[in-house]
Amino acid sequence: MSETWRDYIKTENLPEDYQLIVGAIGLENTIKLAHTLPSIYIYLLSPDKLFKPAKVQYILDRYAQSCPGKPFNHRRIALETGLSIREIYDIIAARKEESKQQSLFDDA
């Protein structure tokens, strides 16, 4: 296997932010990221904000699929998503309210 200049890249010689990235996704992926997005400032949202829409949709889908033989378990969904039980109830209540308002407009 022949050596390339990339073999001389040492994590400890990279800026601190890049060292964090290497720790999260590895050196090869960090190099790919640097080549793909050169000189571009990236602000990464917190995972809570970034993944909240997917979690909400997951919760609503699980709620819609629930039935007497397969009840919706608020506690289990809270553990799976990392949201509080209160948030789970609030998400479902908000959807019910949206549905209720939508049906009022449909009847008009």
N, C-alpha and C positions, 0 to 999 in steps of 0.2 A: 504494500500500500504506500503510495507516494505522499509525501508531506506537502501541505499547502500553507499559505499564509494564515488561514483560519485556524490551523493547529496551534498557532502562537497566541491566540486570543485566550487570555486568562481572566476568569471572572473577577478576581480581586483587583485587576487593573481597570475594570470598567467603572463608570460613575455609579454612585449608590443606587439610583433609581433602576439602572440596568441590572445591578446585582440582585435587586428584589425581583425583577422580571425573570432573570435566570433561575432564581430559587423557585419561582412559581411554574415556569413552563420549560425550563431547560435552556442550555446555551444555544443549541441548534435552532430552536424556535425563536429565541431572542434575535439571533442573527437574521433569520427570515423576516421577522417583524421590522427590524431596522432597515433592511433592504426594501421591503414593501412600502413602508411609510417613512422615507427619509425626510428629516427636517420638519416633520409634522408634529405639532403639539397635540397631545391626546389627553383629554380629561376623562377619567373613568368614573362613572357614577358608582355609588356604593351598590353592592349586590342587592341590598334591600330595595332600592329604587329601581335598579335595572331589571330585576326579575319579578317585581310585584305584579305587573300585568299577566304574566304567565301563571303565577300562583293564583291570582284571582280567577282566571279562566279555568284552571285545574279544579279549584274549589267549586265553582259553579257547575262544571261538568259532573263532578262527583255527586253534588247535591241533586242534580237533575236525574242521575242514574239511580238514586236511592229509591227503595221501595220497602214494603213491610218485611220481606225476606232478606233485604240487604240495606239495613238502616244506615243513615249518614252518621258518622262518628266524628263529632266536632273535635274531640281531644286527639284522636288519631291524625286527623287532617292538620291540626295545629302542630303536632310533632313533626309531621312530614314536611310541612312548608316553613316551619320556623316562625310562623305568625302566632299571635296570642289567640286564645279561644274567643275572647271578646271581638277581635278583628274578624274571625271566621263568622260569628253571628252578625256582625255589622255588614260584611260583604253580602251575605245572604239576604239580610233585611233590605239593603239598598237595591238589590236586584228585584226583590218582591215589590218594592215601592215603584221602581221603574216599570215593571210589568203592569202594575195597577194603573199607573198614569197613562201608559200606552193604551191599555184597554179603554180608558175613558175617552181618549182621542179617537179610537177606532169606532166607538159607539156614537160619536157626535156626527 
